[in-house]
Amino acid sequence: MDAQSRGRADDIDPADQWVLNPDTGDYELRLNHSGGDSGGDSGGDSGRTSGVSAPRAAGRRNAVREADGPRRSHEVPRQGGRRSARGGTRGQEASAPAENTAGRRKRKAPKARRKKALLWTGGVMAFVLVGVGSGGYWLYQHFNGNLNTVDIGDAGNKDVVTANAPMNILVIGTDKRTGKGNEGYGDAGSVGHADTNILFHVSEDRTNATAVSIPRDLITDIPDCRTKQEDGSYKEIAGTQHVRFNESLGQDDRDPGCTMETVKKLTGLKVDHFMMVDFNAVKTLSTAVGGVDICLDHAINDPKSHLNLPAGKNTVEGENALAFVRTRHAYTNGSDLDRIKGQQQFIGSMLRQMKSDDTLTSPTKLYKLADAATKALTVDKAIGSVPKLTSLAKELKKIDTKNITFVTMPVIDNPEEPDPITVVPHPTQAEQLFSMMRDDTSLTEVAAQKKKAKGKQDALLKGTKAAAADVRVDVYNGGKVAGGAQQTVTWLQNEKGVLKSTNKANAPAKTARTTLEYAPNQADQARALAEMMGLPGSAMKPGTKDAEGLEAMVLTLGADFKGAGTPITGPAKIDIPKSSADKAGCSK
């Protein structure tokens, strides 16, 4: 049952079923619409919200009903400043229609309450969730019906979030031509390839995030993957080598789980969840927030995307918003890498718009945004419901937009092509970036709690160190280097004097990061081994129970292991172009 099926379905606007509670700062759902409710000042329980007692005083009742207007038709009221239902640009915002405030006292929610005012929009992507996710819930059944889900099996995380661990969400924009007016975009007949790809890495302490754009024309290897068919059976899809990244989705019936596995192979980071959208998402979301502000270093007149904008600041929505994120011929080099920069600017600006008071305090905009987002969204089954997406949103809302850093995966032109049209990973910077992410190193100057948390982990490296002859360790290989365990044992014994080291062959499963597990009474041994191998504090995994007898520590080599004698510790900084979600920039 959706919003218009509750109460008097013939005369209730869905947005009008949400009212602002001044005591909590939350918008709350009013489900009971009895005959005496329409006047707004009647007594009794007719004005109560679901699960919330009605305000006792008439003044408080009016404050709660502040977001209401008179009864309207089924159509959600148009937003002020929207020029038309079609996409367009605006040199300046039009004035919002005047409201009938007779008999009503306007009450502005305090700043602290405005931050809480948005209950939940679900989000069309991780960034949307960061921008708008905050406690509470919307019309569960209605929005649940909007969501599409895909069963990706073991490719992702079965839980919504894992406590005390970083989180990785893959945002995929496909080139599938679905929806009216999208015939001029993407490839004709495309099954939906991975056209836009952003890996959103959220730090363990939720103080910062790194959003890495992976070029669609990146040459990489796609691993074997398993997809679930409509009849419940499974299909094994063989991997391919040396192909474009965008073929990880759609090609040979690959689903988003295959794209997640490709990202894992490329970066060494396990992807927890995916969120996928098509062209319609950009149009509907940009319209729902009343337009997205962008800045251009020069005027754009691109006949291919039909985008015609002057230099400087512009506001785009609908068709023009889609044209902006799709254009590449309008940029200096006309490449996909230039288009990625424009997409990053667009997403950052949309984030700021979603977090603005103009959006957060408008029930109508929030309803439109949540409805548009959930209709545009396809997610993995683990987060495929409103309650689950709400849980995810509560984690992501902790991140300040100033600590969200956008970067593009470092690449170079493909040296195998005389006239390069594809790219390959940068020989050094790509792995440096992924190493920092695996080590959960922020690309942003973050808050004190982040530094405190990292300092606490790094403190495990400080203290007395055992002699090499007293270090006892079993070595497992969970990384990419064949024979890595034996290579390490040989190096430890011959170069470092750790004679009590043993090769335990392959680990039960591959792992992204090297870890050292040890008991409290082995801490001095762990510090000694960490110094020898250049292990970061994040690799230290102390136990709670003392080791007995000749029990050894356990060293598991991960994808960050490059060879014996090469320090595991990733770089603290990397010199690559980056931008922040809270700052506007101009596309060149």
C-alpha positions in Angstrom: 0.0 0.0 0.0 1.5 3.4 -1.0 1.0 6.8 0.5 -2.1 7.5 -1.5 -3.8 4.3 -0.3 -3.9 5.3 3.3 -6.7 7.4 4.9 -8.7 9.3 2.3 -6.8 8.3 -0.7 -8.8 10.5 -3.0 -7.7 13.8 -1.5 -4.4 13.3 0.3 -1.1 14.4 -1.1 1.7 12.0 -0.1 4.0 14.9 0.9 1.3 16.3 3.2 1.3 13.1 5.3 4.6 14.3 6.8 4.6 16.9 9.5 7.5 18.5 11.5 7.6 17.7 15.2 9.2 20.7 16.9 10.2 18.6 19.9 12.4 16.2 17.9 13.2 18.1 14.7 12.0 15.0 12.7 9.3 14.8 10.1 6.8 12.2 11.1 4.2 10.2 9.2 0.5 11.0 10.0 -1.5 7.9 9.1 -4.8 8.6 10.8 -7.0 11.0 8.7 -10.4 10.9 10.4 -13.2 13.3 9.4 -12.3 15.9 12.0 -8.7 16.3 10.9 -9.1 18.5 7.9 -9.6 21.7 9.9 -6.3 21.4 11.6 -7.5 22.9 14.9 -10.0 20.2 16.0 -9.5 18.5 19.3 -9.2 14.8 20.0 -6.8 12.4 18.5 -7.5 13.0 14.8 -4.3 14.8 14.3 -2.0 12.2 15.7 1.0 10.9 13.8 1.7 7.2 13.6 3.3 6.1 16.9 3.6 9.6 18.2 1.2 11.3 20.7 -0.6 14.4 19.5 0.8 17.7 20.9 -1.1 18.8 23.9 -1.3 22.5 23.3 -3.0 24.1 20.2 0.1 26.2 19.5 2.3 23.0 19.4 -0.3 21.3 17.2 -0.1 24.2 14.8 3.7 23.9 14.9 3.5 20.2 14.1 1.2 20.9 11.2 3.4 23.8 10.0 4.5 21.7 7.0 0.8 21.2 5.9 -1.1 23.0 3.3 -4.7 22.8 2.4 -5.9 19.5 0.9 -4.7 19.1 -2.6 -5.0 16.7 -5.5 -3.0 13.5 -6.0 -0.2 15.5 -7.7 2.7 16.5 -5.5 3.0 20.3 -5.6 5.5 21.8 -7.9 8.7 23.1 -6.4 9.4 26.8 -6.3 12.1 27.8 -8.8 11.4 24.9 -11.2 11.0 26.4 -14.6 9.2 23.4 -16.1 8.9 19.7 -15.8 11.5 19.4 -18.6 15.2 19.8 -18.0 16.6 23.2 -18.4 19.0 25.8 -17.0 18.3 28.9 -15.0 20.3 32.0 -14.7 18.6 32.7 -11.4 16.0 31.0 -9.2 12.4 32.1 -9.6 10.6 33.2 -6.5 8.7 30.5 -4.7 4.9 30.8 -4.8 3.6 32.7 -1.8 1.9 30.5 0.8 -1.3 31.2 2.6 -0.1 31.8 6.1 -3.3 33.3 7.6 -4.0 32.0 11.0 -0.6 30.2 11.0 2.6 31.2 12.8 5.7 30.2 10.9 8.3 28.5 13.1 11.8 28.0 11.8 13.5 24.9 13.1 16.8 25.5 14.9 20.0 24.5 13.1 20.4 21.3 15.1 16.9 20.3 14.3 17.3 21.0 10.6 20.1 18.6 10.5 17.8 15.9 11.8 14.8 17.0 9.7 15.4 14.6 6.9 14.2 11.1 7.8 15.5 9.1 4.9 15.6 9.2 1.1 17.4 5.9 0.5 19.7 7.5 -2.0 20.4 6.6 -5.6 24.0 6.1 -4.7 26.3 6.2 -1.8 26.8 9.9 -2.2 23.0 10.5 -2.2 22.9 8.6 1.1 25.7 10.7 2.6 23.8 13.8 1.5 20.4 13.0 2.8 20.5 9.9 5.1 19.5 10.7 8.7 17.4 8.5 11.1 13.7 7.5 10.8 11.8 6.1 7.8 9.5 7.0 5.0 6.6 5.2 3.4 8.1 1.7 3.6 5.8 -0.2 1.4 5.7 2.4 -1.3 9.4 2.9 -1.5 10.2 -0.8 -1.1 8.0 -1.3 -4.2 10.3 1.1 -6.1 13.5 -0.8 -5.4 15.1 -3.3 -7.8 17.5 -5.9 -6.4 20.0 -8.4 -7.7 21.2 -11.6 -5.9 25.0 -11.4 -6.3 25.7 -14.5 -4.2 29.0 -14.3 -2.4 30.4 -11.3 -4.3 29.4 -8.9 -1.6 28.7 -8.6 2.1 25.7 -10.5 3.5 25.3 -7.8 6.2 24.4 -4.2 5.6 27.5 -3.0 7.5 30.3 -4.6 9.4 31.2 -2.9 12.6 34.7 -1.7 13.2 35.7 -2.1 9.6 36.0 0.0 6.4 33.2 -0.2 3.9 33.4 -0.2 0.1 30.4 0.6 -2.1 30.5 0.4 -5.9 28.4 2.9 -7.7 27.7 1.9 -11.3 26.1 4.0 -14.0 25.0 2.0 -17.0 24.7 3.1 -20.7 21.4 1.3 -21.0 18.8 3.3 -23.0 15.7 2.9 -20.8 13.1 5.6 -20.5 11.6 8.2 -22.8 14.1 10.7 -24.3 17.2 8.6 -23.8 17.5 7.4 -27.4 20.4 9.8 -28.1 22.6 8.5 -25.3 24.8 5.5 -24.9 25.1 2.6 -27.4 22.1 1.5 -29.3 20.9 -1.9 -28.1 23.3 -1.9 -25.1 22.4 -4.4 -22.4 23.9 -2.0 -19.9 27.6 -1.8 -19.6 29.6 -0.4 -16.7 29.8 3.1 -18.2 30.5 5.2 -15.0 32.1 3.5 -12.1 32.9 5.0 -8.7 34.4 3.0 -5.8 33.3 4.7 -2.6 35.6 3.7 0.3 34.3 4.7 3.8 36.9 4.7 6.6 36.5 2.4 9.6 35.8 5.3 11.9 33.3 6.9 9.4 35.1 10.3 9.5 36.1 10.3 5.8 35.6 8.7 2.4 37.4 8.4 -0.9 35.5 8.2 -4.1 37.6 6.7 -6.9 36.4 6.9 -10.5 37.5 3.9 -12.6 37.6 4.8 -16.3 35.3 2.6 -18.5 38.1 2.4 -21.1 40.6 0.9 -18.6 42.2 -2.2 -19.9 42.1 -4.9 -17.2 41.4 -8.6 -16.5 37.8 -9.7 -15.7 37.8 -12.8 -13.4 35.5 -15.8 -13.5 32.1 -15.0 -11.9 28.9 -16.7 -11.0 25.5 -15.2 -11.7 22.0 -16.3 -10.5 19.4 -16.8 -13.2 15.7 -16.0 -13.1 14.8 -19.7 -12.6 17.1 -19.9 -9.5 19.9 -21.7 -11.2 23.5 -20.5 -11.4 25.6 -19.7 -14.5 29.4 -19.8 -14.4 30.9 -17.1 -16.7 34.5 -17.5 -17.7 36.8 -14.5 -17.2 38.5 -12.6 -20.0 41.9 -10.9 -20.1 43.0 -7.6 -21.4 39.6 -6.1 -22.1 37.8 -2.8 -21.3 36.6 -2.5 -17.7 33.0 -1.7 -18.9 32.7 -5.2 -20.2 32.5 -6.5 -16.6 28.8 -5.7 -16.7 26.3 -6.8 -19.3 28.8 -8.6 -21.6 28.2 -12.4 -21.7 25.3 -11.9 -19.1 27.6 -10.6 -16.4 25.8 -9.0 -13.5 27.0 -6.3 -11.0 28.5 -9.0 -8.9 31.0 -9.6 -11.8 31.9 -5.9 -11.8 32.4 -6.1 -8.0 34.8 -9.1 -8.5 36.6 -7.1 -11.2 37.1 -4.2 -8.9 38.4 -6.5 -6.1 40.9 -8.1 -8.5 42.0 -4.6 -9.7 42.3 -2.9 -6.3 42.7 -5.6 -3.7 39.6 -4.2 -2.0 36.6 -6.4 -1.3 33.4 -4.5 -2.4 30.6 -4.8 0.2 27.6 -3.5 -1.9 26.7 -2.0 -5.2 24.2 0.6 -6.3 23.4 0.9 -10.0 21.5 3.5 -12.0 20.7 4.3 -15.6 20.3 7.5 -17.5 16.9 8.3 -15.9 18.4 8.6 -12.5 20.3 11.7 -13.4 17.3 13.4 -14.9 14.8 12.5 -12.1 17.2 13.2 -9.1 18.4 16.5 -10.5 14.8 17.6 -11.0 13.8 16.4 -7.6 16.3 18.7 -5.8 15.3 21.6 -8.0 18.4 21.6 -10.1 22.2 21.1 -9.6 24.6 24.0 -9.8 27.7 23.6 -12.0 30.5 25.8 -13.1 32.1 25.9 -16.6 35.5 27.4 -17.4 34.3 28.0 -21.0 31.0 27.9 -22.9 29.8 24.5 -24.1 28.0 23.8 -27.4 28.1 20.1 -28.0 25.8 18.9 -30.8 26.3 15.3 -29.8 24.9 15.7 -26.3 22.7 18.7 -27.3 24.3 20.7 -24.5 24.5 24.4 -24.9 25.6 26.4 -21.8 27.4 29.7 -21.2 30.7 29.9 -19.3 30.4 30.4 -15.5 27.7 29.2 -13.2 24.7 27.3 -14.4 21.9 25.2 -12.9 21.0 22.1 -14.7 18.2 19.5 -14.3 16.5 16.9 -16.3 17.7 16.5 -19.9 20.4 19.2 -19.5 21.7 17.4 -16.3 22.0 14.2 -18.2 23.7 15.9 -21.2 26.2 17.5 -18.8 27.3 14.2 -17.2 27.4 12.4 -20.6 29.3 15.0 -22.6 33.0 14.5 -23.4 33.4 16.3 -26.7 32.8 19.6 -25.0 36.0 19.3 -22.9 39.5 20.3 -23.9 40.7 16.7 -24.7 37.3 15.3 -25.5 38.1 12.2 -23.4 36.3 10.0 -20.9 38.8 11.2 -18.3 37.6 14.8 -18.8 34.0 13.7 -18.5 34.8 12.0 -15.2 35.9 15.4 -13.8 32.6 16.8 -14.8 30.7 14.0 -13.2 32.6 14.4 -10.0 31.7 18.1 -9.9 28.1 17.3 -10.6 27.9 14.7 -7.7 29.6 17.0 -5.3 27.2 19.8 -6.1 24.2 17.5 -5.8 25.5 16.5 -2.4 25.6 20.1 -1.3 22.1 20.8 -2.6 20.7 17.7 -0.8 22.2 18.9 2.5 20.9 22.4 2.1 18.2 23.8 4.3 16.1 24.3 1.2 15.9 20.6 0.7 16.1 19.3 4.3 13.1 21.4 5.5 10.8 20.7 2.6 8.5 17.7 2.9 7.6 18.0 -0.7 11.2 17.9 -1.9 12.1 15.1 0.4 9.2 13.0 -0.9 10.1 13.7 -4.5 13.8 12.9 -3.8 13.1 9.6 -2.0 10.6 8.6 -4.7 12.9 9.4 -7.6 15.9 7.8 -5.9 14.3 4.5 -5.1 12.7 4.3 -8.5 16.1 4.8 -10.2 18.0 2.4 -7.9 19.1 -1.2 -8.3 21.0 -2.7 -5.4 22.3 -6.0 -4.1 19.9 -8.1 -2.1 21.7 -7.4 1.2 20.6 -3.8 1.1 17.5 -4.3 -1.0 14.8 -2.8 1.3 14.0 0.5 2.9 15.0 -0.6 6.5 18.3 -1.9 5.2 19.1 1.2 3.2 18.2 3.2 6.2 20.8 1.3 8.3 23.4 2.0 5.6 22.4 5.7 5.5 22.9 6.0 9.3 26.5 4.9 8.8 27.2 7.2 5.8 25.5 10.3 7.3 28.4 10.5 9.8 30.8 11.7 7.1 31.2 15.4 6.7 31.2 16.4 3.0 34.5 18.2 3.4 36.1 14.9 4.2 34.8 13.2 1.0 37.6 13.3 -1.6 37.0 12.6 -5.3 39.9 11.2 -7.4 40.3 9.4 -10.7 42.3 6.2 -10.8 45.8 7.1 -12.0 46.2 5.9 -15.6 48.4 6.4 -18.7 47.6 5.9 -22.4 47.7 2.3 -23.5 51.3 1.9 -24.9 50.1 -0.9 -27.2 47.9 1.4 -29.3 49.5 3.8 -31.9 46.6 6.2 -31.4 45.5 5.4 -27.8 41.8 5.2 -27.1 42.1 3.1 -24.0 44.2 3.5 -20.8 46.1 1.2 -18.4 46.9 1.6 -14.7 49.7 4.1 -13.9 52.8 1.9 -13.2 53.3 3.3 -9.7 50.5 5.7 -8.7 47.6 3.3 -9.2 49.0 0.8 -6.7 50.0 3.6 -4.3 46.4 4.8 -4.2 44.9 1.4 -3.7 47.5 0.6 -1.1 46.4 3.7 0.9 42.8 2.6 0.6 43.6 -0.9 1.7 45.4 0.7 4.7 42.4 2.9 5.3 44.6 6.0 4.9 42.6 9.2 4.3 43.2 11.5 1.4 41.8 14.3 3.5 42.9 16.1 6.6 40.3 14.6 8.9 38.9 15.3 12.4 40.8 14.6 15.6 38.9 11.3 16.3 40.3 9.9 13.1 43.9 10.7 14.1 43.2 9.4 17.6 41.9 6.1 16.2 44.9 5.7 13.9 47.2 6.7 16.8 45.7 4.0 19.0 46.4 1.4 16.3 49.9 2.7 15.7 50.6 2.5 19.4 50.7 -1.3 19.0 54.0 -0.8 17.2 55.6 1.0 20.2 57.3 -0.8 23.0 60.0 -3.4 23.7 60.9 -5.7 20.9 62.0 -9.4 21.2 65.3 -10.6 19.7 65.0 -12.2 16.3 66.0 -15.6 17.7 62.9 -15.4 20.0 60.4 -14.6 17.3 58.1 -17.5 16.4 55.8 -17.1 13.4 53.7 -19.2 11.0 53.5 -17.7 7.5 50.4 -18.1 5.2 50.1 -16.8 1.7 46.8 -15.0 1.0 48.2 -12.6 -1.6 48.9 -12.6 -5.3 52.7 -13.4 -5.2 53.1 -17.1 -6.0 55.3 -18.8 -3.3 55.1 -15.7 -1.1 55.1 -17.6 2.1 58.2 -19.6 1.4 59.9 -16.5 0.0 59.2 -14.7 3.2 60.3 -17.5 5.5 63.6 -17.8 3.5 64.1 -14.0 3.8 63.3 -14.0 7.5 65.7 -16.8 8.3 68.6 -15.8 6.1 68.4 -12.0 6.3 66.8 -11.3 9.7 67.7 -14.3 11.8 64.1 -15.4 12.5 64.9 -19.1 12.5 61.6 -20.1 14.1 59.5 -19.1 11.1 57.5 -21.8 9.2 55.9 -21.9 5.8 52.2 -22.9 6.1 51.5 -22.6 2.4 48.3 -21.0 1.2 45.8 -19.3 3.5 42.2 -20.6 3.5 41.1 -17.6 1.4 42.7 -14.6 -0.4 42.9 -11.4 1.6 43.5 -7.8 0.6 45.7 -6.8 3.5 48.6 -8.5 5.4 47.8 -9.2 9.0 49.7 -10.4 12.0 47.7 -12.2 14.7 49.4 -12.6 18.1 48.6 -13.1 21.8 49.2 -10.5 24.5 52.3 -12.3 25.7 53.7 -12.2 22.2 53.4 -8.5 21.8 57.2 -8.0 21.9 57.7 -10.6 19.2 54.9 -8.9 17.1 56.6 -5.5 17.3 59.9 -7.0 16.3 58.4 -8.7 13.2 56.4 -5.6 12.3 59.6 -3.6 12.2 61.4 -6.1 10.1 58.6 -6.3 7.5 57.5 -2.7 7.6 54.0 -3.6 8.8 51.5 -0.7 9.5 49.7 -0.4 12.8 46.5 -1.5 11.0 48.0 -4.9 10.3 48.4 -5.7 14.0 45.6 -8.0 15.3 46.2 -8.6 19.0 44.2 -11.4 20.7 42.9 -11.5 24.3 44.2 -14.9 25.5 47.9 -15.6 26.1 49.7 -18.1 24.0 50.7 -21.4 25.5 53.9 -23.3 25.1 55.5 -23.0 21.7 52.5 -21.5 20.0 53.5 -19.2 17.1 52.1 -16.0 15.8 50.2 -16.1 12.5 51.3 -13.9 9.6 48.9 -13.8 6.6 50.3 -12.2 3.5 47.7 -10.2 1.6 47.4 -8.5 -1.8 49.6 -5.7 -0.5 52.6 -8.0 -0.2 54.9 -7.4 -3.1 57.9 -9.4 -2.2 60.1 -10.4 0.7 62.0 -7.4 2.0 59.6 -4.8 0.5 57.9 -2.9 3.3 54.1 -3.5 3.5 53.3 0.0 4.8 51.5 2.0 2.2 52.4 5.7 1.4 51.0 8.3 3.7 50.4 10.7 0.9 50.0 10.6 -2.9 50.5 13.4 -5.4 47.4 13.1 -7.7 44.6 15.6 -8.6 41.8 15.5 -6.1 38.7 17.5 -5.2 36.4 17.8 -2.2 32.7 17.3 -2.2 32.1 20.5 -0.2 33.9 22.8 -2.7 32.7 24.0 -6.1 35.1 24.0 -9.0 34.8 24.8 -12.7 35.1 22.2 -15.5 37.7 23.0 -18.1 
